Structures are given as structure tokens and as C-alpha cells.
Amino acid sequence: MANKLYEYMSPEQSRIQIVEADNGSGGKDLFMSGLFIQGDVKNQNGRIYPKHVLEREIMNYQKLIQENRAMGECDHPDSSVVELKNVSHVVKEAHMQGDVVYGSIE
């Protein structure tokens, strides 16, 4: 069973940027980027994720990102298995900068 990492922060804390782009088919794609999770600090869920764990998991996650299979659901589902019927976003990029994981989703 995979471990789940939960984080909650306000948009102000995460410095989220939202970009809308024409997708060439008459519609628009929505991209969000910003702070995903901080290591070695107590988050608003009362948990502390060590930086070394985040580094390891971000490295492991890169393959899923490259294969366009890094998907997520809104909120925090009970299962670590993402239900395709509930997918709300695709992670396009994630990287460590110091103790912080930054990334972007579509």
C-alpha cells in the first residue's frame, strides 16, 4: 500500500498562480502552480513530513509525471488509489527547492 501525503494551506501560503490557456480546440486549459508541501514543519493537518522522505518520494514520482499518469483527486480521499472517475487534475511538474516541494497541475 502506498503512503499518502496530506497538506493543507491557504492560497496565500502556497503562492498559487493560475494560468488559463487556449487549448486550440475552442476551449481553455487551466494550470495552477505553487507550493505543494513543506518538509520538516508541522502542517495544518498536524503532521510533519521529513525533508528526506519528500525528496525520495518526489524522485520516485518523476516517472509518473513523465508518463502523464500522476493524477490526483480533490480533497483527501480515504484510499491512496486514485479513482479515475474522481480525477480532478494531472501533476505536470514537481521539484524540491530547499525544504519545499513546488509544482504545477493541469
C-alpha positions in Angstrom: 0.0 0.0 0.0 1.4 3.4 -0.9 1.8 6.1 1.7 -0.3 9.2 1.4 1.0 12.7 2.0 -1.6 15.3 3.0 -1.1 19.1 3.2 -3.5 21.9 3.6 -2.6 25.6 3.2 -4.4 28.7 2.1 -3.8 30.1 -1.4 -1.8 33.0 0.2 0.5 30.5 1.9 1.1 28.4 -1.2 1.5 31.5 -3.5 -0.6 29.7 -6.2 -0.5 31.0 -9.7 -3.4 30.3 -12.0 -3.0 30.4 -15.8 -5.7 29.9 -18.4 -4.5 28.9 -21.9 -6.3 28.4 -25.2 -6.1 24.7 -26.0 -6.6 25.1 -29.7 -10.0 23.3 -29.7 -12.1 26.2 -28.8 -11.7 25.5 -25.1 -9.4 26.6 -22.3 -7.0 24.6 -20.1 -6.4 25.7 -16.5 -2.9 25.4 -15.0 -2.0 26.0 -11.3 1.4 26.2 -9.9 2.8 26.9 -6.4 3.9 25.3 -3.2 2.7 21.7 -2.8 4.1 20.7 0.6 6.8 21.8 3.1 9.2 19.5 4.8 10.3 19.4 8.5 7.5 21.8 9.6 4.1 21.0 11.3 1.4 21.4 8.7 -2.2 22.4 9.2 -3.1 18.7 9.5 -0.7 18.5 12.5 1.8 16.3 10.6 5.5 16.8 10.0 7.0 15.2 6.8 10.8 14.9 6.9 12.6 16.6 4.1 14.4 13.3 3.2 11.1 11.5 2.8 9.7 14.2 0.5 13.0 14.1 -1.6 12.7 10.4 -2.0 9.0 10.4 -3.0 9.4 13.3 -5.4 12.3 11.4 -7.1 10.0 8.3 -7.3 7.1 10.4 -8.6 9.0 11.7 -11.6 8.3 8.6 -13.7 4.6 9.0 -13.3 4.8 12.7 -14.1 6.8 12.0 -17.3 4.2 9.3 -18.3 1.3 11.7 -17.7 0.0 9.3 -15.0 0.4 11.5 -11.9 -3.2 12.2 -11.2 -5.0 13.5 -8.1 -8.4 13.9 -6.6 -9.9 16.9 -4.8 -9.9 16.9 -1.1 -8.2 13.9 0.6 -9.8 10.6 -0.3 -9.6 7.7 2.1 -7.7 5.5 -0.3 -4.2 6.1 -1.8 -5.5 4.6 -5.1 -6.7 7.4 -7.3 -10.2 6.6 -8.8 -10.2 7.7 -12.4 -13.9 8.8 -12.2 -12.8 11.3 -9.5 -9.6 12.7 -11.1 -9.5 16.4 -10.8 -6.0 17.2 -12.0 -2.8 15.9 -13.6 0.5 16.8 -12.0 2.7 18.3 -14.7 5.8 19.1 -12.6 7.1 18.7 -9.1 10.5 19.6 -7.6 12.3 20.3 -4.3 13.7 23.7 -3.6 15.3 23.6 -0.1 12.7 22.0 2.2 9.8 22.9 -0.1 8.1 20.9 -2.9 6.8 23.2 -5.7 5.0 22.0 -8.7 2.2 22.6 -11.3 -1.0 20.8 -12.1 -3.4 20.9 -15.1 
